[in-house]
Amino acid sequence: MEGQFRFATAVEVRWRDLDALGHVNNAVYMTYLEKARVDYLRELGLVTFAPGEIGLILAEVTCTYRAPISLGEAVTVCVRVSELRRSSFIFEYRMEGEGGRLVATAHTVQVCYDYQLGRSMPIPDHWRETIVEYEPGLQNRT
């Protein structure tokens, strides 16, 4: 997970995110990753969540937990696309707590999906072009 992240979003730690030990439950990290990925796609103008838009399916998620997050802590999730494939792409994440403290790293694989046909579909050209322009140096496999 080398290189820089151009996009970051803030996440508010809510009371409901905590487990019995008073820190953010491990499963909630997935929600934080989802928020960052959606914010990223919106920032690039790729999704508006209008009916008939391209579907995205989460095919894989890996998260390495580095440190706990507490209620009231400022959390930033940095996200980027590191690889484009034919119908899927890889997001990488760096989650930071107060003062830039590393709390987790993660990656997800998203698949473009046509819900009407019930199968994966190639990444649309305009998505590919937009992401390649925004993310210099990413792997672009077609």
C-alpha positions as a Markdown table, in Angstrom:
| # | Residue | x | y | z |
|---|---|---|---|---|
| 1 | Met | 0.0 | 0.0 | 0.0 |
| 2 | Glu | 2.6 | 2.4 | -1.1 |
| 3 | Gly | 2.1 | 5.9 | -2.6 |
| 4 | Gln | -0.3 | 8.7 | -1.9 |
| 5 | Phe | -4.0 | 9.0 | -1.4 |
| 6 | Arg | -5.6 | 12.0 | -3.2 |
| 7 | Phe | -9.0 | 11.5 | -1.5 |
| 8 | Ala | -10.0 | 11.3 | 2.2 |
| 9 | Thr | -13.2 | 11.6 | 4.0 |
| 10 | Ala | -14.1 | 12.2 | 7.7 |
| 11 | Val | -16.1 | 9.6 | 9.7 |
| 12 | Glu | -18.0 | 10.4 | 12.8 |
| 13 | Val | -17.7 | 7.8 | 15.5 |
| 14 | Arg | -21.2 | 7.2 | 16.9 |
| 15 | Trp | -22.3 | 5.7 | 20.2 |
| 16 | Arg | -23.8 | 2.7 | 18.3 |
| 17 | Asp | -20.4 | 1.9 | 16.7 |
| 18 | Leu | -18.9 | 0.9 | 20.1 |
| 19 | Asp | -18.6 | -2.6 | 21.5 |
| 20 | Ala | -18.8 | -3.7 | 25.1 |
| 21 | Leu | -15.2 | -2.6 | 25.6 |
| 22 | Gly | -15.9 | 1.0 | 24.6 |
| 23 | His | -14.1 | 1.0 | 21.2 |
| 24 | Val | -15.3 | 0.8 | 17.7 |
| 25 | Asn | -16.5 | -2.8 | 16.9 |
| 26 | Asn | -14.4 | -4.5 | 14.1 |
| 27 | Ala | -17.5 | -4.9 | 11.9 |
| 28 | Val | -18.2 | -1.2 | 11.9 |
| 29 | Tyr | -14.9 | -0.6 | 10.1 |
| 30 | Met | -16.6 | -2.1 | 7.0 |
| 31 | Thr | -19.2 | 0.7 | 7.3 |
| 32 | Tyr | -16.5 | 3.3 | 7.4 |
| 33 | Leu | -14.8 | 1.8 | 4.3 |
| 34 | Glu | -18.2 | 1.8 | 2.5 |
| 35 | Lys | -18.7 | 5.5 | 3.3 |
| 36 | Ala | -15.3 | 6.4 | 2.0 |
| 37 | Arg | -15.8 | 4.4 | -1.2 |
| 38 | Val | -19.2 | 6.0 | -1.9 |
| 39 | Asp | -17.8 | 9.5 | -1.1 |
| 40 | Tyr | -14.9 | 8.8 | -3.5 |
| 41 | Leu | -17.3 | 7.7 | -6.3 |
| 42 | Arg | -19.5 | 10.7 | -5.8 |
| 43 | Glu | -16.5 | 13.1 | -5.8 |
| 44 | Leu | -15.5 | 11.7 | -9.2 |
| 45 | Gly | -19.1 | 12.1 | -10.4 |
| 46 | Leu | -19.5 | 8.4 | -11.1 |
| 47 | Val | -22.6 | 7.6 | -9.0 |
| 48 | Thr | -25.7 | 9.5 | -8.1 |
| 49 | Phe | -27.7 | 6.5 | -7.0 |
| 50 | Ala | -30.4 | 7.1 | -9.5 |
| 51 | Pro | -32.5 | 4.2 | -10.7 |
| 52 | Gly | -30.9 | 2.2 | -13.5 |
| 53 | Glu | -27.3 | 3.2 | -12.6 |
| 54 | Ile | -24.5 | 0.7 | -12.7 |
| 55 | Gly | -24.6 | -1.8 | -9.9 |
| 56 | Leu | -21.6 | -2.4 | -7.7 |
| 57 | Ile | -21.1 | -5.6 | -5.7 |
| 58 | Leu | -18.6 | -6.0 | -2.9 |
| 59 | Ala | -16.7 | -9.2 | -3.9 |
| 60 | Glu | -13.9 | -9.2 | -1.3 |
| 61 | Val | -12.8 | -7.2 | 1.7 |
| 62 | Thr | -9.6 | -7.5 | 3.8 |
| 63 | Cys | -8.9 | -5.3 | 6.8 |
| 64 | Thr | -5.8 | -5.2 | 9.0 |
| 65 | Tyr | -6.6 | -3.7 | 12.4 |
| 66 | Arg | -3.7 | -1.6 | 13.8 |
| 67 | Ala | -5.2 | 0.2 | 16.8 |
| 68 | Pro | -8.6 | 0.8 | 18.5 |
| 69 | Ile | -10.8 | 3.8 | 17.8 |
| 70 | Ser | -12.7 | 5.4 | 20.6 |
| 71 | Leu | -15.9 | 7.5 | 20.9 |
| 72 | Gly | -15.3 | 11.1 | 20.0 |
| 73 | Glu | -12.1 | 10.4 | 18.1 |
| 74 | Ala | -11.7 | 12.1 | 14.7 |
| 75 | Val | -11.3 | 9.4 | 12.0 |
| 76 | Thr | -10.2 | 10.0 | 8.5 |
| 77 | Val | -10.5 | 7.3 | 5.8 |
| 78 | Cys | -8.2 | 7.7 | 2.8 |
| 79 | Val | -9.2 | 5.8 | -0.3 |
| 80 | Arg | -7.9 | 5.2 | -3.8 |
| 81 | Val | -8.4 | 2.9 | -6.7 |
| 82 | Ser | -5.2 | 1.0 | -7.2 |
| 83 | Glu | -6.2 | -1.4 | -10.0 |
| 84 | Leu | -8.8 | -1.6 | -12.8 |
| 85 | Arg | -9.6 | -5.0 | -14.3 |
| 86 | Arg | -12.2 | -5.9 | -16.9 |
| 87 | Ser | -15.3 | -5.8 | -14.7 |
| 88 | Ser | -13.8 | -5.1 | -11.2 |
| 89 | Phe | -11.6 | -2.7 | -9.5 |
| 90 | Ile | -9.6 | -2.6 | -6.3 |
| 91 | Phe | -9.9 | 0.1 | -3.6 |
| 92 | Glu | -7.2 | 0.6 | -1.0 |
| 93 | Tyr | -7.8 | 2.3 | 2.3 |
| 94 | Arg | -5.8 | 3.9 | 5.1 |
| 95 | Met | -7.8 | 4.7 | 8.2 |
| 96 | Glu | -6.4 | 7.2 | 10.6 |
| 97 | Gly | -7.3 | 8.3 | 14.1 |
| 98 | Glu | -6.3 | 11.4 | 16.0 |
| 99 | Gly | -3.1 | 13.0 | 14.8 |
| 100 | Gly | -2.8 | 10.7 | 11.8 |
| 101 | Arg | -2.4 | 7.6 | 14.0 |
| 102 | Leu | -2.8 | 4.5 | 11.7 |
| 103 | Val | -5.8 | 2.4 | 12.9 |
| 104 | Ala | -6.4 | 0.2 | 9.9 |
| 105 | Thr | -5.5 | -0.6 | 6.3 |
| 106 | Ala | -7.8 | -2.4 | 4.0 |
| 107 | His | -8.6 | -3.3 | 0.4 |
| 108 | Thr | -11.9 | -4.2 | -1.3 |
| 109 | Val | -12.7 | -5.6 | -4.7 |
| 110 | Gln | -15.8 | -4.1 | -6.3 |
| 111 | Val | -17.5 | -5.7 | -9.4 |
| 112 | Cys | -19.7 | -3.8 | -11.8 |
| 113 | Tyr | -22.9 | -5.6 | -12.1 |
| 114 | Asp | -25.9 | -5.5 | -14.4 |
| 115 | Tyr | -28.9 | -6.4 | -12.1 |
| 116 | Gln | -31.3 | -6.8 | -15.1 |
| 117 | Leu | -29.1 | -9.4 | -16.7 |
| 118 | Gly | -27.9 | -10.9 | -13.4 |
| 119 | Arg | -24.2 | -10.9 | -14.2 |
| 120 | Ser | -21.1 | -8.8 | -14.0 |
| 121 | Met | -20.4 | -6.3 | -16.7 |
| 122 | Pro | -17.3 | -4.5 | -18.0 |
| 123 | Ile | -16.3 | -1.3 | -16.3 |
| 124 | Pro | -17.9 | 1.5 | -18.4 |
| 125 | Asp | -15.4 | 3.4 | -20.5 |
| 126 | His | -16.3 | 6.8 | -18.9 |
| 127 | Trp | -15.7 | 5.3 | -15.4 |
| 128 | Arg | -12.3 | 3.9 | -16.5 |
| 129 | Glu | -11.2 | 7.2 | -18.1 |
| 130 | Thr | -12.3 | 9.2 | -15.1 |
| 131 | Ile | -10.5 | 6.9 | -12.6 |
| 132 | Val | -7.3 | 6.7 | -14.7 |
| 133 | Glu | -7.2 | 10.5 | -14.9 |
| 134 | Tyr | -7.7 | 10.9 | -11.2 |
| 135 | Glu | -5.3 | 8.1 | -10.1 |
| 136 | Pro | -2.0 | 8.4 | -12.0 |
| 137 | Gly | 0.0 | 5.2 | -11.8 |
| 138 | Leu | -2.8 | 2.7 | -11.2 |
| 139 | Gln | -2.8 | -0.7 | -12.9 |
| 140 | Asn | -5.3 | -0.6 | -15.8 |
| 141 | Arg | -6.0 | -4.1 | -17.0 |
| 142 | Thr | -8.7 | -4.6 | -19.6 |
